[in-house]
Amino acid sequence: MYTNQMASDDSEVYDGGPRLTSVEETASILQVAETDVREWIAAGKIDSVIGPGGEHRLRLLSETHERSGPNQGGFISLQLHAADIDQLTVQEFQRELARARRTAQLARLPETDIDPDALATALARLLVGVAPARLSIVAERGMVWIRDEDGHGAGSDIALMVSDRGVSPDEQARRGAERTLEVAQEMIAEEIGDPWPAKAGELPGGFPCPHAEIVGQSIRLYYGAASAPILALGTISLEEVGRRSR
């Protein structure tokens, strides 16, 4: 039995199920490709029944939706009946599901002249040099993840941010870099209990603002004032981050 959390808020909800759902609808709910669902059925990770036309139908045991006035919509969660497999296999499937979602998400993004993997790698490299050693900072599939020793943390989705076609490639990269500094600051400050990279009481406003600015053909990264930053991370060459389509 798998639970797929799609949203969490205080909206009024209604519950439904059980019912049978198609491969297409299941893929849409899980935000993966239909081929992924068919492969999981074939591997015995998700149970199904064969419909009158020979198509697979999946047993949706329960579902929860948001309620908006007289209309109902906004899928929140589901449970799918699965084969009798051990907990380790369940955990492996959950990781596989996350990878499949990311693949589907990346496929839907428009092409960009910025290489999100290159930018994520460059940002992770700079942050590793200044963050506490107990934090893990890695680039994974166009994202920068910052995690504590228990594996909890936050991510900055570079691929999503550089897909904004309304701004120039340079601005796409700049925004992605600055947002990553914000995520890093939030995570590190929570970990050490100080308004990183400042100390408690060091600044009137508490947290020094993160900045990413275009200087020539590079992105300059720092926290605090441009003229006298509290922490300067260095620069990332715009040529380094690809300037090419994915």
CORRAQUI-V887814 format. One line per field, one symbol per residue. psi: psi as a letter, one per 40 degrees, with the letter a starting at -180 (. if undefined). Layout:
psi = ???
This chain:
psi = hhhhhdihaeihiiiiiiiiiidddddddefiidddddddddeedhiiihideeihhihhdiihiihgbeihighdiihhhiigiidddddddddddddddddddddeiiiiehhdddddddddddddeeiideihhihhfeihhhiadeeiaiihgddddeeheeiidddddddddddddddddddddddefigieiihedidechhhiihihhbfihhhihaiddgidhheaihhdddfdfii.
